[in-house]
Amino acid sequence: MSDFDRNVAARGFGAARAAEIDAGLRAYMIRIYNYMAAGVALTGVVSWLTFNAAVVTDAAGKITGLTSFGQTIFSGPLTIVLFLGTLGIVFFLSFRIDKLQASTALVLFMLYAGLLGLMLSSVFLAYTGASVTRTFFIAAASFGALSLYGYTTQRDLSPIGSFLIMGLFGLILAMLVNLFLKSSGLDFAISAIGVLIFAGLTAWDTQKIKEMYDANDDGTVSGRKTVMGALTLYLDFINLFLFMLRFLGDRR
């Protein structure tokens, strides 16, 4: 595993073996970050293109209506189909990853990122493009710092992770309740707690993904771990961004 004892490594395998494991770990993490960044980029491009195809604007750029495509995307049965489709891909990847080829898993991840881009295009209806861009870069910088902490810290984050998972279930329940209550105070609390939970999950998931590395894995197993690691960090980033947008976004 990645958290091996370097003194033992030096005695049993030698410094060359320790350096080889370190290099393998770095390559493994870089590959995960590259896949994750590609997924985020695909989601962003699809969202922006979908939004532009879905709205009608006047000469000043103000939204005046929706095209027939926009009405299909933002309302009606297709919205439910997209939601169930994206949810289904995540569950399928999570439960069937050990049976999939790494290339198939990567294709499914990119398909998920593209479909989520269709769903998240509605963000541009609610918030100005400038504030979405600003929040994206703030979220990216925060994510980078938190993930770096999770990668470099010697502290065991497992106890924090268990607490965060319980908090996540509570957050989902609160969001469902607020669909009926429509409380602005509860909505503010949900936004704040959501940012904190996904900030913590970013660090915890990074450490967990790092510890999954095994220098003895073959290409198939390593590829599967890479895709699942990318999907996990992708979900952390997207949710961190969306909860930050509730604070920092300028509504139209």
N, C-alpha and C positions, 0 to 999 in steps of 0.2 A: 504494500500500500504506500501512499505518498508520505505518510507520517512515520517513516522508518527512523530508527536510531542511527544517527550518522556515525557515532563512535563504533557501534557494532558493524556498520557497513564498512568502515575503514579497516577494521580488523578482519572481517569475514570475506569481504568482496574486494576490498581495496579502493583507493581513491578514484580510480578510473570507473569502477562500477557505480559508485555514488554519483559521479559527474554524469554518467550515462542516464541514470534514473532521473536526475534533476532536469536534464535536457529533454527527456521524454515527457516529463510532467509539464514543462513549459510548452512544448509542442501541442500536447493534449489540450491545455487550457486555451492556447491561442486559437486552435481549431474550433473550440466551443464558442469563443467570443466572435470569431468570424462568421460562423453559422448564425448565431444570434443576431449579429449586426445585419446580415443579409436578410433575415426574417423581418426585422424592424424596418429596414429600407423598403422591402417589398410591401409591407403593410402601409407605410406612408405614401408611397407612389400610387398604390391602388386606391387609397382613401381620397387623395387629391384628385385623381382622374375621375373617380366616381362622382365626387361632389360637383366637379365642373360639368359633367355630363347630365347631372340631375337637376340643376337649378337654372332658372331664367333670371338674368340680371338686366338692369337698365344701363344707360350710358355712364352713370356714376359708379357702377359696380354694385349697386344695392340689389339684394335678392328680391325679386317681385313675384316669383312663383316657382313651381316645379314642372319639369318636363314629364312626359308620360313614363319615361325611365325612372325619374326621381320618385314619382308616385308609387311605382312598383317596388322600388328599393326601400323606401322609408315608411311604407304602410302596406297592410295586406298580408296575405299568407307567406310571401317570400321572406319577410322579416323573421317569421317563426322558423321557416325552413333553414335559413342561414344560421340562426341561433342553435338549432338542434344539430345542424351539420357540423359546425365548429366544435360544439361540445362532444359530439360523437367521435370526431377525429382525435381529440385529446384523450378521451377514455380508451379508444382503440390503441393508440400509441402506448399509453401507460400500461395497459394490461397485456398487450401482445408484442411488446418490444423484443422479448427473448426469442420470438418466432420469426421476426422480420429480418430481411437483409438490411444492412446499414443504408444502402442506396434507396431502398423503398421507404425506410423510415424518414430519410431526409426529404424525399419527394412529398410525403404526407405532411411533414412539418411546414414545407414551403406552401403547400396547398392550404393548410390551416392559416398561415400568415396572410395569404392572399384573400381568403374568404373573410377573415377578421377585418381586413382593410375595407371590404365592402360594407361591413357593419359599422365600422368606426367613422365612415365618411359623414355620418350624421353629426359628428363633433363639429364640423365646419359650419353646420347650420346653426348651432347654438353659440359658438364662440368665433371671434374674429380670427382671421388667418394669422395676423401679427402676434396675437396673444398665444395662439396654438404653437407657433414657431418658437416664441420666447420660452414658453413652459417646457417645450421639448428639450431645448438645450439645457435648461436648469435641471430637468429630470435626468438627462444624460450625464451631466457632471456629478450629480448626487449619486446616481447609480454607480458610476465609475469609482468614486471614492469609497462607497460602501462595499463594493465587490472587492476592491483592493484590500480593504481592511479584513474582509473574510478570508482572503487568500493568504495574507501575511501574518495574521494574529496567531499567537501560540495558545490563546485561551480557547477552551472547549465551549463551543456555542450550542451544544446539544440541549441543555436545559432551557435556554432561551428559545430555541426552535420549537420545543414542545409547547411552551406558553404561547408563542405566536400562532401556532396552528389552532389552538383553542380560541384565541382571539379572532382568528379569521372566520371560524364558524359563527362566533357571536356577531361579527360584523355583517355577515351575510343575513343572519336572522334580523338584525336591526334594520338593514336595508329593505327587507321584505315587509317588515312592520310599517316602515315609513312610507311605503307605497300607498298605504291606506290613511295613515295619520297626516302625511304631508306637513310635518313639523319642520320649520326652518331651523330651530335650535338643534333638533336631533340630526338634521341634515348636516349642520356644521360639525357636530361631534363625530358623525360618521366619516366626514372628509378628513378630519384631523387624525382620527384613529387609523383610518385607512392608510394615510401617508406613513405613520409610525410603524404599522404592521408590515407593510411591504418594504420599508427601509430595513427593518430587522431581518425579514426573510431574504433580502438580497445578500446580506452578509452571511447568514446561516447557510443558505443554499450554495453559495460559492465555496464555503468550507466543506460542505458535504460532498459537492462534486469533486473537489480536489482530493478528498480522501477516498473516492471511488477509483482513483487511478491505480492501475496495477501494471507494472512493467512487463509482466508475463502474459498479459492479454494478447490474443491474436488480433488480426485486423478487423474481423467481424465484430467481436465483442467490444473492442475499443471504439469502433464506429457507432455501435448502438449507444454506448455510454455518452459519446460525443453529442449525438442528436438529442438524447434525453436531457443532457446538461444544457444544451442550447435552448430547448423548449422551456425548461424550468426558468432559466434566467430571462428569457424573452417574456414570459408571463409576469415575472416580477417587475420588469421594466415597464411593460404596458400598463399594469395596474398602478404602479407608482406614478407614472405620467398622468393617468386619468384622474387619480385622486388629487394630485397637485393642480390639475387644470380647474378643479372645482374651486380652488382658492385663488389661483393666479389668472385664470382666463377672463377676458373681457367679453361679456355676453352681447350678442347683436341686439 
